[in-house]
Amino acid sequence: DDHRGGGYGDRRDDRRDERRDDRRDDRGGFRRDDSRGDRGGFRGRDDRGGRGPRRDDRGGRPGGFRGRDDRRDDRRGGGRFRDERDRDRDRDRDREPIKRLPIPEDVTGDEIDKDVRQELQSLPKTLAEDVAKNLVMVARLIDEDPEGAYGYSKVALRLASRVAAVREAAGFAAYANQKYSEALAEFRAARRMTGTVELWPVMADCERGLGRPEKTLDMAGAPEVHKLDKAGQVEMRLVAAGARRDMGQLDAAIVTLQSPELASNSVQPWTARLRYAYADALLAAGREGEAREWFAKAVEADRDGSTDASDRLAELDGVEFVDALDESESETEGEPGNASQKDDGDED
């Protein structure tokens, strides 16, 4: 399985190393805007500038799924065979009993986005309310408890697998848990239902997670990219740069990130992460002076703390971070009471 389980390392330097392995901020983040709160649904690609589902994604290296089935999907490139497998999977899912999960009393289902609510109007009223509550739980949990969010997404999927918003939410929940093959299948299903291209960057990032950066770059050059809005195009650039880094092409990653959006002095939802990714790529290429400059620029643009640019900048300036837990343990060991207990044991 894949990745979002463990959180970043406790130590700052450990976290930095893990971040480079995970390509945390060298790619598209696919985060929900914090202002979206607990609203169910993952619509609106301008929300990429905030926090939310992203493939860092808590404690493992991308590329966990490299199974034969995944490679076969890649060779076929979609089409009839994959559609048939998707339909078979849907039929199998429909036969499974629904395993309900508890819904907190404060969740009413009214919190969902209006466009998602509109999609749910195709369902019977009681069923729509049930699905809405589960989608709210997905959105509420996906950052802090991705496994929990995944569970609620499976309930919503079992209840309403033919609703695009449900497939999209299931895709993001799978993505947040590093289940990239499953996420990709759900995103493809949502895209077939809506006919839109807004999920193209996160689909490309799933290919990265599956260890197929070449496929990611193919998608970055596809006609669909030209149909994306500005936020989507920036996201695609971040994903493509990450794929270059996966392939060890640091200079190409740096060039990929160079763009009018990077050079602009105006702060947009994506500015902090774009500058951060550029700084991180520069640092990986050994260009520390330039990296420091761009981490500082990322700090200026990071108004909501969506990156740890300030920590990275401090590290470059020689500031050492001490693990608070280790420090407290050391203090406890040094307390007089503990010392006397040790002495008593020695006397025995």
N, C-alpha and C positions, 0 to 999 in steps of 0.2 A: 504494500500500500504506500501511500504517499505522505504528505508532509505537514501539516500545520499543528502538530500535537504539542510540542514542548516549550514553546516560547523562546525568546532569544536567550543567549547564554547569560549567566548571572554577572560575569565580569565584563567590563567594557571591552577589553582587548579580545576576549573570547567572542563577544558578540560581533565585533568587527570582522574577525576571521570567518565566522559563520555567515555573516552578511555577504561576504564576497563569494562564498560557495553557493549561496542561495540566489545570488544575483538579485537581492532584495530591491534595491532602488536603481538598478541598471536597466530595469524593464518597466513595462506597463504595470501599474498597480491595481487598477480596477477596484478602486475603493469607493464606497458610498460616501457622499458628503455627510459630515457629522450632523448637519442640520436636518437630515432626513430622519434621524432618530430611530424609532422603532417601526417606521412605516414599512409595510411589506411591499416587496417589489423592488426591482433593481433597474428601473427605467431611467433614461436621461443620461446620456454619456457625458454631459458637462459635469456630472457628479464625480468624474474620475479624479478630480483634484483633491477630494477629501479622503477620509479613511474608509475602509471597507474591505471586501474580499480582494485579496491580492496573492500572488504566488510568491510570498517570501518563503514559505508561509508557515512559519513557526517550526523550525528545527530539523530540516533535512535537506539534502541536496536534490535539485530537480532531476528528473530522469528515472524515477523509480519504476515506471511502467515501460518495459521494453519487450513485452511478451510477443509471441508469434502472432497473436491475433491483432495486436496493435500495428505490427509491421505490415500485416496483410491489408489492413484498412488503408494504410498509407499508399501501398502500391496500387490498390484499386482506385483510390482517389474519390470514393463516393459512389453515387449512382445506385443502380437497382439492387445490388447485393446488400449494401449497407442499409438501404431503405427496408428491405425484407427483414434483415436482422432486427432493426429498430421495431418493426411491427410485431415480430415474434416476441421481443422483449416486453413490449407493451401488453400483449395478450397474456403473457405469463404473469406480469405484474397485476393485471386485473383479476386473476384467479386467486391471488394471495389474500388471506384475511387481513383486514386493516388493524394494525396495532396502534391504538390511540396513545397519545402522550398528553400529560397534564397541561392545561392552559391556565395561566394565572388569572385571577379574577379581574385584574385591571386591564386585561387584553379583551377588547370588544370586537376587533376586526375593522372598526371604523378608521383605524389609524393608517390604513393602506393608501397608497397614491391613487388619485382619481382615475388615472388611465388604467391601472390594474383593476380598480373597482368596476370600471366599465367593461373590462374583459370578463369579469366574473358574473356580469348580468346575464350571460348566456346559460348560467346554471340555476337550478331551483334555489329559492331564497335561503333556505336552511343550509343547503350544501355550500352555497356561496359564502355564507357567514363562517362556516366551519373552515373552509379553505383559507379565507382571509385571515382568520386567527392564526392558523399555522404559518402563513406567510409572514405575519407580523413577528412570530417567534423566530423565524429564520433570520429576519433582519435584526432582531434584538440580540441574538446570540452569536452571530457569525464572526464578530471580531474577537470576543472573549471566550466563547465556547463553541468553536466550529463543529466539533463532533455533535454537540447538542443541536446546533442549527441543521446539521445534516439529517438528524433524525426527524425533525419537524418537516424538512423538505421532502422526505420520503413519504410522510403521511399525506402532505399536500399533493404529491405526485400520484399517490394511490387514489386519491379522491377525484382529481381533475387533471389527468395527464394530457388532455387535449386542449388545455388552456396555455397559451404561449408564455404568459407571465409565470406560471407554475414551472414550466420547463426551464425558463431562464433562472428562476430562483434555485431550482434543483441543480442547475449547472454551476452556479456560483458557490453553492454549498459543497458540492463535490470538489470544485476547484480549490476551495479553502482548505479542504482536507487532503489535497494532493492527489485526488483521484482523477487524474487528468483525462484518462480514456473515457470515463463516465461523464465528466464535465463536457468534454468535446461532443459526445453524443447528444447530450441535452441541449447544448448551444446550437448544434446543427438542427435539432428538431424545432427549437424556438425560431430559428432563422427561416426554416421552411414554412412555418405557420405565419410569420409576419412579412416575409419578403424583404426585410430590411438588412442593412449591412453593419449596423452598429455593434454587433457582437464580433465582427471580424478580428479586431486586435486581440481580444481575449481568447478567441479560438486559435489564433496564431501562437499565443503564449502557451496554450495547452500543448501545442506541438513541441514547444521548447521543453515543457515539463516531461514530455514523453521521450526526450532525447533526440528530437528530430529538428535541430536548428536549421538545416537546409530547407526543410518544408516551411519553416517559419519565414525564411527569407523569400521563398517563392511567393508566399502569401503577401509579404510586404511589397512585392512588385506587381501584384494582381490589380486588375481594373477596379475591384471593389474599394481599394484604398482611396481612389479619387472621389468616391461617393461619400466618404466619411466627412463629418464636420471637422472644424479645426481641432477640437479636443480629441476626436478620434484619430486624426492624422498624427498628432503629437504622441498619442498613446502607441500608435503603430511604430513610430520612430523609436520610442523607448524599447519596445519589444524587439525590434530588429537589431538595435544596438546590443541588447542582451544576447541575442542569438550570435552575433559576431564575437562577443566575449566568450560564449560557450565554445566557440570554434577556435579560440586562442588568437583571434584577429583584433587585437587591442586598438591598433591604429585605425582600422576600418570602423570599429565601434565609435571612436572619437569623431571621425568624419561624419558618421551617420547622425550623430547628435547635433552637429553644427548646423544651425538653421536660423531663419529670421526669428523664430519663437525664442530660441536661446539667446540671441543677441538683443532682443527687445528689452527696454527698460520698464515696460509696463508689467504689472504683476497680474497674472491670470491664475486660475485654479491649478494649472499644471506647472507653473513656473518653478516652484521650489523643487519639485521632483526632477524636472528636466535639468536644472542647474546641478542638483545633487548627483544625478547619474553622470553628468559630464565630468564633475569633479572626481567622482569615484573612478571613472575610466582613466582620467589623467593620472591619478595616483597609481593605479595598477600598471600604467605604462612608465612609471618612474619619474613623472613630471610633477614633482612635489610642490614646487613654487606655484605653478599654475593651478594645481589642485587646491591649494590653500585659498587662492583668490576666489575660486568658484564655490568652494564650501562657504566662504564668507558671503558671497552673493546669494547662495541658497538660504542662509540664515536670514538675510534681509527679506526674502520673499516668503519665508515659512512662518506665516502668521498664526497658524493653528497647530504647529508642532507635528506636522505630518511626516517629517523626517527627523533623523538625529544629527542633522548637519552641525548643530552647535557642539555636540560631543566630538564629532570628527574633527572639527576645527580646533577644539581644545587639545585633542590628542596630538595634532600636528604641531601645536605650540608647546608641547612638552608637559601638559597637565596630566598627572597620573590619577586614575580613579581607583578607589579602594572599595572592595566588596563589603557592604555594610554587614552582611551576615557573618562573614569571616571575622570582621572586626569585633562584632559583639561576642562571638564564640571565644576569641582570644581574651577579651575582657573577663568573660565568665571563668575561663580556666585560670586566670590570674587572681581571682577573688580569694581573700584569706580563708573563707570557709572551705573552698575546694582544695586549697593547699593543705589545710590541716587534715582533711579526710585522706588525702594522698599519703601524708606522713603517717597517719594511723595505720593505713594499709601496709606501709613499708615495715612498721614495727611488728606487725603480725608475721 
